[in-house]
Amino acid sequence: MLRLEDVRKQYKDFKLCVSMEVKPGYITGLIGRNGAGKTTAFKAALGLIYADSGTITVLGKPIASLCQEDREDIGVVLADSGFSGYLSIQDLVPVLKHLYKRFDKELFLKKCEEASLPVDKKIKDFSTGMKRKLQIIAAVSHDARLLVLDEPTSGMDIVAREEFLDLIREYMEKEGRAVLISSHISGDLEKICDDIYMIDKGEVTLHEETDVLLDAYGVLKATDAQYQELDKSYILCSRKERYGYSCLTKERQFYMENYPEVVIEKGTVDEIIKMMSGGEA
C-alpha cells in the first residue's frame, strides 16, 4: 500500500533517511521522540515535500505518477493542518463532495453526530479535540484505501480516543485497506497496530510486529554487579542508572530463565522509545 525505500531528505540541521512499508490489511505505527522525523516522513510519503533520493510507492504506483483519482484513495490527517476555521460542518459537506467522488455524506454527518460535533458552529470555535475528530471523520468518509494519520488523537480525552480506535477498527473491516499512524500516546498504538517502526534522528532504528514487541521484549533492571555478569548477546541497548543499568532485550524469556535474580519488566512502546533514544547500543 505504501513503501519508502532509502528515502533521503537533507535540511540544514536535519537529515531523513528511511525505509518502511505499510502492507495491505495492516495498521502500521510510527513512533519516536519529538523532532525524530515522523512528520517529515509522513510528508515525504504524501508527496508534500520532495525527497532528495530514494523511491516512494503509493497504492502500487510511484508517487509522482498518482492521478487525482488515485489521491482520492488516500485519507489524510496531519498534525499541522486542518480545515478553514470560518467554515462550519454544513459548509464543509459540498466541499468534500466536490473533492471526493465517493464521499458519503450520510456517513459523514452520522459520524459527526455520534461525535457530538455541532454542524452549524464555526470550526474555529471547536476545541482541539473536536477539530481532530472532524479531520478523522472526513478522512474515513470517502472510501479511502489508505489512511495516513499523524497524531490523530492529539487533544482528545480518553473517551474520544477510545471512540477513535473503534472507528479505525470499523474502517479496517473492509479488505484491501491499510493505515499508517503516529501518536505520542503509546497505549493507543499498542491496542490497534499490527507492526511498529521507530524513527530516531531521521533514521528507522526498529521495526517489529506489535505482538512480538509486547510479548518478547523486556527491560532488565540490573545492579552494577549483575550487569557485569550478564550475557549481553541479546541486549539491544543499555543505559546507566543510579541503581545500575537498564537494558533492553528482545529475549526477555532467556533472561527470566537464566537470571532470576534480575528484575525484568515487560517491554512497552514508551520503554522502547526511552531506551533506544537515550541508551547505548
Salt bridges, closest charged atoms under 4 A:
ASP6 OD1 - ARG8 NE 3.14
GLU21 OE2 - ARG3 NH2 3.17
ASP52 OD1 - LYS9 NZ 3.91
ASP70 OD2 - LYS61 NZ 2.85
ASP73 OD1 - ARG102 NH2 2.44
ASP73 OD2 - ARG145 NH1 3.69
ASP80 OD2 - LYS43 NZ 2.92
ASP91 OD2 - LYS122 NZ 3.79
GLU114 OE1 - LYS111 NZ 3.59
ASP125 OD1 - LYS124 NZ 3.57
ASP143 OD2 - ARG102 NE 3.30
ASP143 OD1 - LYS174 NZ 3.10
ASP143 OD1 - ARG177 NH2 2.63
GLU151 OE2 - HIS184 ND1 2.79
GLU162 OE2 - LYS191 NZ 2.48
ASP166 OD1 - ARG169 NH1 2.90
GLU170 OE1 - LYS111 NZ 3.08
ASP188 OD2 - ARG161 NE 3.21
ASP195 OD2 - HIS207 NE2 2.83
GLU208 OE1 - LYS250 NZ 3.13
ASP224 OD1 - LYS240 NZ 3.38
GLU241 OE2 - ARG239 NE 3.22
GLU271 OE2 - LYS274 NZ 3.55
